[in-house]
């Protein structure tokens, strides 16, 4: 990327992150172990079913598993990342983060409006059904956050930083979040007929990938509108479109 590029990343609470990953990739079927069993296992597993499991976010950020075992190195790496990224979105403050990003980039609500993609409905597809229930005890959470120590340090650092931004601009951000949500609701009403399980979606453009995921059936107007189509497209469909527009460097 050019030297003046704006670098943006995102973090999510490691507890919900690891549960989502466990369900999304079907670790229960592949490993034959519940999420609790994998966390409590005496043998610390860096990968499950050939995919990253231990501190997956810091791994994505370029840190090695060897370095993650050293708390001082983790602290130094988080500080280095803080110097590299202009903004780190915090999923638990999603809309607030999006407003900060929108203003940083000089964008409009149309540029940052989103439809939830590849999501699950807990009422119909519970975590328990996938072996992803987590023990709600201090002892287990301590074990979990010890297992995900590097991701937890990363998350806590950038969550605190985002909370400071929100507190300093509370009234403005609350007002803008309300306006953005109303704008998205209007778009949803125009574009989307209803959300349904992926098995009911015949158009491959809108068929999500994750286990138990929901996607969208578009209205007649939505199917004629490119913005609606792009916003409702499954992530693999959209990545394919981006790669055709901007091919990866060889």
C-alpha positions as a Markdown table, in Angstrom:
| # | Residue | x | y | z |
|---|---|---|---|---|
| 1 | Unk | 0.0 | 0.0 | 0.0 |
| 2 | Unk | 1.2 | 3.6 | -0.6 |
| 3 | Unk | 2.8 | 5.4 | 2.3 |
| 4 | Unk | -0.3 | 7.6 | 2.9 |
| 5 | Unk | -2.8 | 4.7 | 3.1 |
| 6 | Unk | -5.2 | 4.7 | 6.1 |
| 7 | Unk | -4.7 | 1.5 | 8.0 |
| 8 | Unk | -7.9 | 0.1 | 9.8 |
| 9 | Unk | -8.4 | -3.1 | 11.6 |
| 10 | Unk | -11.1 | -4.7 | 13.9 |
| 11 | Unk | -11.2 | -6.6 | 17.1 |
| 12 | Unk | -13.8 | -8.5 | 19.0 |
| 13 | Unk | -14.1 | -9.9 | 22.5 |
| 14 | Unk | -12.0 | -13.1 | 22.4 |
| 15 | Unk | -14.8 | -15.1 | 24.2 |
| 16 | Unk | -17.4 | -14.4 | 21.5 |
| 17 | Unk | -14.7 | -14.5 | 18.8 |
| 18 | Unk | -13.6 | -18.1 | 19.6 |
| 19 | Unk | -17.2 | -19.3 | 20.0 |
| 20 | Unk | -18.1 | -17.9 | 16.6 |
| 21 | Unk | -15.0 | -19.4 | 15.0 |
| 22 | Unk | -15.8 | -22.8 | 16.5 |
| 23 | Unk | -19.3 | -22.8 | 15.1 |
| 24 | Unk | -18.4 | -21.2 | 11.7 |
| 25 | Unk | -15.7 | -23.7 | 10.8 |
| 26 | Unk | -17.6 | -26.8 | 12.2 |
| 27 | Unk | -14.9 | -27.6 | 14.8 |
| 28 | Unk | -17.4 | -29.8 | 16.8 |
| 29 | Unk | -17.9 | -32.2 | 13.9 |
| 30 | Unk | -14.3 | -32.2 | 12.9 |
| 31 | Unk | -12.6 | -32.5 | 16.3 |
| 32 | Unk | -15.3 | -34.4 | 18.2 |
| 33 | Unk | -14.7 | -32.1 | 21.2 |
| 34 | Unk | -16.8 | -29.4 | 22.7 |
| 35 | Unk | -15.4 | -25.9 | 22.9 |
| 36 | Unk | -15.1 | -26.2 | 26.7 |
| 37 | Unk | -13.1 | -29.5 | 26.3 |
| 38 | Unk | -10.7 | -27.9 | 23.8 |
| 39 | Unk | -10.1 | -24.9 | 26.1 |
| 40 | Unk | -9.7 | -27.0 | 29.2 |
| 41 | Unk | -7.5 | -29.6 | 27.5 |
| 42 | Unk | -4.0 | -29.9 | 29.1 |
| 43 | Unk | -2.6 | -30.0 | 25.6 |
| 44 | Unk | -2.7 | -26.4 | 24.3 |
| 45 | Unk | -3.8 | -26.6 | 20.7 |
| 46 | Unk | -2.6 | -23.9 | 18.3 |
| 47 | Unk | -4.8 | -25.3 | 15.5 |
| 48 | Unk | -8.0 | -27.4 | 15.3 |
| 49 | Unk | -8.9 | -29.2 | 12.2 |
| 50 | Unk | -6.0 | -27.5 | 10.5 |
| 51 | Unk | -7.2 | -24.0 | 11.2 |
| 52 | Unk | -5.9 | -21.4 | 13.8 |
| 53 | Unk | -7.5 | -21.7 | 17.2 |
| 54 | Unk | -5.1 | -20.2 | 19.7 |
| 55 | Unk | -5.1 | -16.4 | 19.6 |
| 56 | Unk | -6.4 | -16.3 | 16.0 |
| 57 | Unk | -6.6 | -12.5 | 15.9 |
| 58 | Unk | -3.0 | -11.8 | 16.9 |
| 59 | Unk | -1.9 | -14.5 | 14.5 |
| 60 | Unk | -3.7 | -12.6 | 11.8 |
| 61 | Unk | -1.9 | -9.5 | 13.0 |
| 62 | Unk | 1.4 | -11.2 | 12.2 |
| 63 | Unk | 2.6 | -12.4 | 15.7 |
| 64 | Unk | 4.1 | -15.9 | 16.0 |
| 65 | Unk | 2.9 | -18.5 | 18.5 |
| 66 | Unk | 6.4 | -18.6 | 20.0 |
| 67 | Unk | 6.3 | -14.8 | 20.7 |
| 68 | Unk | 2.8 | -15.0 | 22.1 |
| 69 | Unk | 4.2 | -17.1 | 25.0 |
| 70 | Unk | 6.1 | -14.1 | 26.3 |
| 71 | Unk | 3.9 | -11.5 | 28.0 |
| 72 | Unk | 6.5 | -8.7 | 27.5 |
| 73 | Unk | 6.6 | -9.4 | 23.8 |
| 74 | Unk | 2.8 | -9.4 | 23.6 |
| 75 | Unk | 2.7 | -6.0 | 25.3 |
| 76 | Unk | 5.4 | -4.6 | 22.9 |
| 77 | Unk | 3.6 | -6.0 | 19.9 |
| 78 | Unk | 0.3 | -4.4 | 20.9 |
| 79 | Unk | 2.0 | -1.0 | 21.2 |
| 80 | Unk | 3.6 | -1.5 | 17.8 |
| 81 | Unk | 0.2 | -2.2 | 16.3 |
| 82 | Unk | -1.2 | 0.9 | 17.9 |
| 83 | Unk | 1.4 | 2.9 | 16.1 |
| 84 | Unk | 0.6 | 1.2 | 12.8 |
| 85 | Unk | -3.2 | 1.5 | 12.7 |
| 86 | Unk | -5.0 | 4.8 | 12.4 |
| 87 | Unk | -8.2 | 3.2 | 13.7 |
| 88 | Unk | -9.2 | -0.2 | 15.2 |
| 89 | Unk | -12.9 | -0.9 | 15.1 |
| 90 | Unk | -14.3 | -2.6 | 18.2 |
| 91 | Unk | -17.1 | -5.0 | 17.4 |
| 92 | Unk | -18.8 | -4.4 | 20.7 |
| 93 | Unk | -19.0 | -0.7 | 19.8 |
| 94 | Unk | -19.6 | -1.3 | 16.1 |
| 95 | Unk | -21.8 | 1.6 | 15.2 |
| 96 | Unk | -19.8 | 4.1 | 17.3 |
| 97 | Unk | -16.6 | 2.8 | 15.6 |
| 98 | Unk | -18.2 | 3.2 | 12.1 |
| 99 | Unk | -19.1 | 6.8 | 12.8 |
| 100 | Unk | -15.5 | 7.5 | 13.8 |
| 101 | Unk | -14.2 | 5.8 | 10.7 |
| 102 | Unk | -16.7 | 7.6 | 8.5 |
| 103 | Unk | -15.6 | 11.0 | 9.7 |
| 104 | Unk | -11.9 | 10.0 | 9.5 |
| 105 | Unk | -12.3 | 9.1 | 5.8 |
| 106 | Unk | -14.7 | 12.0 | 4.9 |
| 107 | Unk | -17.4 | 9.5 | 3.9 |
| 108 | Unk | -21.2 | 9.5 | 4.0 |
| 109 | Unk | -23.8 | 7.2 | 5.6 |
| 110 | Unk | -24.2 | 5.5 | 2.3 |
| 111 | Unk | -20.5 | 4.6 | 2.3 |
| 112 | Unk | -20.7 | 2.9 | 5.7 |
| 113 | Unk | -24.2 | 1.5 | 5.8 |
| 114 | Unk | -24.3 | -2.3 | 6.3 |
| 115 | Unk | -26.6 | -5.3 | 6.4 |
| 116 | Unk | -25.7 | -8.1 | 8.9 |
| 117 | Unk | -24.3 | -11.0 | 6.8 |
| 118 | Unk | -23.7 | -14.6 | 7.6 |
| 119 | Unk | -25.4 | -14.3 | 11.0 |
| 120 | Unk | -27.1 | -16.9 | 13.1 |
| 121 | Unk | -30.3 | -16.7 | 15.1 |
| 122 | Unk | -29.7 | -18.1 | 18.5 |
| 123 | Unk | -33.3 | -19.1 | 19.0 |
| 124 | Unk | -33.2 | -21.5 | 16.0 |
| 125 | Unk | -29.5 | -22.4 | 16.0 |
| 126 | Unk | -28.2 | -22.4 | 19.6 |
| 127 | Unk | -24.5 | -22.6 | 20.6 |
| 128 | Unk | -25.4 | -25.7 | 22.5 |
| 129 | Unk | -26.4 | -27.5 | 19.3 |
| 130 | Unk | -22.9 | -27.0 | 18.1 |
| 131 | Unk | -21.1 | -27.9 | 21.3 |
| 132 | Unk | -20.1 | -24.2 | 21.7 |
| 133 | Unk | -21.7 | -23.5 | 25.1 |
| 134 | Unk | -19.3 | -21.9 | 27.5 |
| 135 | Unk | -19.2 | -22.4 | 31.3 |
| 136 | Unk | -20.3 | -19.1 | 32.9 |
| 137 | Unk | -17.9 | -19.2 | 35.8 |
| 138 | Unk | -15.0 | -17.1 | 36.8 |
| 139 | Unk | -12.7 | -20.1 | 36.9 |
| 140 | Unk | -13.5 | -21.0 | 33.3 |
| 141 | Unk | -13.3 | -17.4 | 32.0 |
| 142 | Unk | -9.9 | -17.2 | 33.7 |
| 143 | Unk | -8.8 | -20.3 | 31.9 |
| 144 | Unk | -10.2 | -19.1 | 28.6 |
| 145 | Unk | -8.5 | -15.7 | 28.8 |
| 146 | Unk | -5.3 | -17.3 | 29.8 |
| 147 | Unk | -5.5 | -19.5 | 26.7 |
| 148 | Unk | -6.3 | -16.4 | 24.6 |
| 149 | Unk | -3.9 | -14.1 | 26.5 |
| 150 | Unk | -2.5 | -12.3 | 23.5 |
| 151 | Unk | -5.9 | -11.7 | 21.9 |
| 152 | Unk | -7.2 | -10.5 | 25.2 |
| 153 | Unk | -4.4 | -7.9 | 25.6 |
| 154 | Unk | -5.0 | -6.7 | 22.1 |
| 155 | Unk | -8.7 | -6.4 | 22.6 |
| 156 | Unk | -8.5 | -4.7 | 26.0 |
| 157 | Unk | -6.1 | -2.1 | 24.7 |
| 158 | Unk | -8.2 | -1.0 | 21.7 |
| 159 | Unk | -11.5 | -1.3 | 23.5 |
| 160 | Unk | -10.2 | 1.2 | 26.1 |
| 161 | Unk | -9.0 | 3.5 | 23.4 |
| 162 | Unk | -12.4 | 3.4 | 21.6 |
| 163 | Unk | -14.2 | 4.0 | 24.9 |
| 164 | Unk | -12.1 | 7.2 | 25.4 |
| 165 | Unk | -13.1 | 8.4 | 21.9 |
| 166 | Unk | -16.8 | 7.7 | 22.6 |
| 167 | Unk | -16.7 | 9.4 | 26.0 |
| 168 | Unk | -15.1 | 12.5 | 24.6 |
| 169 | Unk | -17.7 | 12.8 | 21.8 |
| 170 | Unk | -20.7 | 11.2 | 23.5 |
| 171 | Unk | -23.6 | 13.4 | 22.3 |
| 172 | Unk | -22.4 | 13.7 | 18.7 |
| 173 | Unk | -21.7 | 10.0 | 18.3 |
| 174 | Unk | -25.1 | 9.0 | 19.9 |
| 175 | Unk | -26.8 | 11.4 | 17.5 |
| 176 | Unk | -24.9 | 10.1 | 14.4 |
| 177 | Unk | -25.4 | 6.4 | 15.4 |
| 178 | Unk | -29.2 | 7.0 | 15.6 |
| 179 | Unk | -29.2 | 8.7 | 12.1 |
| 180 | Unk | -27.1 | 5.9 | 10.6 |
| 181 | Unk | -29.4 | 3.1 | 12.0 |
| 182 | Unk | -32.5 | 4.9 | 10.6 |
| 183 | Unk | -30.7 | 5.2 | 7.2 |
| 184 | Unk | -30.0 | 1.5 | 7.3 |
| 185 | Unk | -33.6 | 0.6 | 8.2 |
| 186 | Unk | -34.8 | 2.6 | 5.2 |
| 187 | Unk | -32.4 | 0.8 | 2.9 |
| 188 | Unk | -33.4 | -2.6 | 4.4 |
| 189 | Unk | -37.1 | -1.8 | 3.8 |
| 190 | Unk | -36.3 | -1.0 | 0.1 |
| 191 | Unk | -33.9 | -3.8 | -0.6 |
| 192 | Unk | -34.9 | -6.8 | 1.6 |
| 193 | Unk | -38.0 | -8.9 | 1.5 |
| 194 | Unk | -37.0 | -11.1 | 4.4 |
| 195 | Unk | -34.1 | -13.0 | 6.0 |
| 196 | Unk | -34.1 | -16.8 | 5.8 |
| 197 | Unk | -31.9 | -19.8 | 6.5 |
| 198 | Unk | -29.3 | -20.3 | 3.8 |
| 199 | Unk | -31.0 | -23.5 | 2.7 |
| 200 | Unk | -33.9 | -21.4 | 1.4 |
| 201 | Unk | -31.7 | -19.1 | -0.7 |
| 202 | Unk | -31.4 | -20.3 | -4.3 |
| 203 | Unk | -29.4 | -17.4 | -5.7 |
| 204 | Unk | -25.8 | -18.3 | -5.0 |
| 205 | Unk | -24.8 | -14.6 | -4.8 |
| 206 | Unk | -26.7 | -14.3 | -1.5 |
| 207 | Unk | -26.0 | -17.7 | 0.0 |
| 208 | Unk | -23.9 | -17.4 | 3.2 |
| 209 | Unk | -21.1 | -19.9 | 4.0 |
| 210 | Unk | -21.3 | -20.4 | 7.8 |
| 211 | Unk | -23.1 | -23.2 | 9.6 |
| 212 | Unk | -26.6 | -22.2 | 10.6 |
| 213 | Unk | -26.2 | -18.9 | 8.8 |
| 214 | Unk | -29.0 | -16.7 | 7.6 |
| 215 | Unk | -29.1 | -14.6 | 4.4 |
| 216 | Unk | -31.6 | -12.4 | 2.4 |
| 217 | Unk | -34.3 | -12.7 | -0.2 |
| 218 | Unk | -34.4 | -9.4 | -2.0 |
| 219 | Unk | -37.5 | -7.3 | -3.1 |
| 220 | Unk | -38.3 | -6.8 | -6.7 |
| 221 | Unk | -36.8 | -3.4 | -6.5 |
| 222 | Unk | -33.8 | -4.7 | -4.6 |
| 223 | Unk | -32.9 | -7.1 | -7.4 |
| 224 | Unk | -32.8 | -4.2 | -9.8 |
| 225 | Unk | -30.6 | -2.1 | -7.6 |
| 226 | Unk | -26.8 | -2.7 | -7.5 |
| 227 | Unk | -26.3 | -1.2 | -4.1 |
| 228 | Unk | -28.9 | -3.6 | -2.7 |
| 229 | Unk | -27.3 | -6.5 | -4.5 |
| 230 | Unk | -23.8 | -5.6 | -3.1 |
| 231 | Unk | -25.0 | -5.1 | 0.4 |
| 232 | Unk | -26.9 | -8.4 | 0.5 |
| 233 | Unk | -24.2 | -10.4 | -1.3 |
| 234 | Unk | -22.4 | -13.2 | 0.7 |
| 235 | Unk | -18.8 | -12.4 | 1.6 |
| 236 | Unk | -17.3 | -14.8 | -0.8 |
| 237 | Unk | -19.3 | -13.3 | -3.6 |
| 238 | Unk | -18.2 | -9.8 | -2.7 |
| 239 | Unk | -14.5 | -10.8 | -2.4 |
| 240 | Unk | -14.7 | -12.4 | -5.8 |
| 241 | Unk | -16.1 | -9.2 | -7.2 |
| 242 | Unk | -13.4 | -7.1 | -5.5 |
| 243 | Unk | -10.7 | -9.4 | -6.9 |
| 244 | Unk | -12.0 | -9.0 | -10.4 |
| 245 | Unk | -12.0 | -5.3 | -10.0 |
| 246 | Unk | -8.7 | -5.1 | -8.2 |
| 247 | Unk | -6.7 | -8.3 | -8.9 |
| 248 | Unk | -4.2 | -9.4 | -6.2 |
| 249 | Unk | -0.6 | -8.5 | -7.0 |
| 250 | Unk | 1.4 | -11.4 | -8.4 |
